[in-house]
């Protein structure tokens, strides 16, 4: 018996880390006024394989299935397309609309550190804002999230329209630009020579391939938007204008140190229409992306059959498994009970009743049900750092009391269960049984 390749079970310290990350992000999303959404895991195959969806590479990794009605379905491979479907199916949603979702997605792809086949995604999206304010807010949120997680990161960003304008100035035909953009996005992984080979295999003329390589060879000082716009005589508006506007916002927010412009960043998904960004470990020790996103203004309108319908949308996705991999060595203090209830001589029912009252009062409570001797139970409580132990026997139950032991002070006294609850620091509430 074994797990399916690329799937894992999480418990103990590892699950505690995962919950801490989720709670940190959930708290931030709500501070930024994002509404929570839960979209469907099962989706129509036609939706997931649509030309407006994730692209050929992701579709190859999709899990496909057929239900008993012979309907062709697929498991979601991201949270973006299901989100776009929700907006398309609910035209009454008031815009701008901000949503977040944390849920599992599935991809039948290669397995490596930080990349699984069943994994958690965490997305935030804004639909209905056409300007760079939405991108700036999401990048601001990302920077704050990693600050809270104590992970130094760099957010690389670019604009797909701007990169397209650069390629047009070099002479790359419009029908080839998307393929060239996806090749340039892999420069850090495959290197310059492999990029040259891929560009040649795409049927580009030698002169154009040379122009693209010369663009790649520019030094850091020549990769700024102003230097590139001047070198390639780009128009003042368009993608270059969008880069300038977002750059000014990031500088005003004090984010230009962590957010770095990268004119070759494109991200692998073909649906991005403008700004794109990707998050990396600032130390460079962890190579996998820690998150990313960008603007995809066309998907929702295309899904509803109205490509002219404006649904400007920007998204951010946290690479949860990569984040977990970076945090894996951290030790988290697992939550421990505030109180342990021990039944004496089989007084299980009154012990469970006392525990129920404590729990109703907000006290995390464990009941000793293993049948161990009292001495071992008390030693176990001390080892776990449980301060309060409540002993319940038939005599105590008959008197309407419990015996409360304070393990720190080494005291013991007979009290009612309500008095013990107050002593521990809980709150008195009317229980369902009462």
Secondary structure, DSSP 4 states (H G I P E B T S, - for coil): --PPTT-----HHHHHHHHHHHHHHHHHHHHTTPEE----SEEEHHHHTSTTSS-HHHHHT--EEE-TT--EEEE-S-SHHHHHHHHHH-TTSPSSEEEEEEEEEE-----BTTB-SEEEEEEEEEES--STHHHHHHHHHHHHHHHHTT--EEEEEEEHHHHHHHHHHHT--HHHHHHHHHHHTTHHHHHHHHHHHHHHHTT--HHHHHHHHHHHT--GGG-SHHHHHHHTT--SSHHHHHHHHHHHHHHHTT-TTTEEE-TT---S-TT--SEEEEEEETTSS--S--EEEEE--SHHHHHTT-TTS---EEEEEE-HHHHHHHHTT--------SEEEEESTT-HHHHHHHHHHHHHTT--EEEE-S---HHHHHHHHHHTT--EEEEE-HHHHHTT-EEEEETTTTEEEEE-HHHHHHHHT------S--
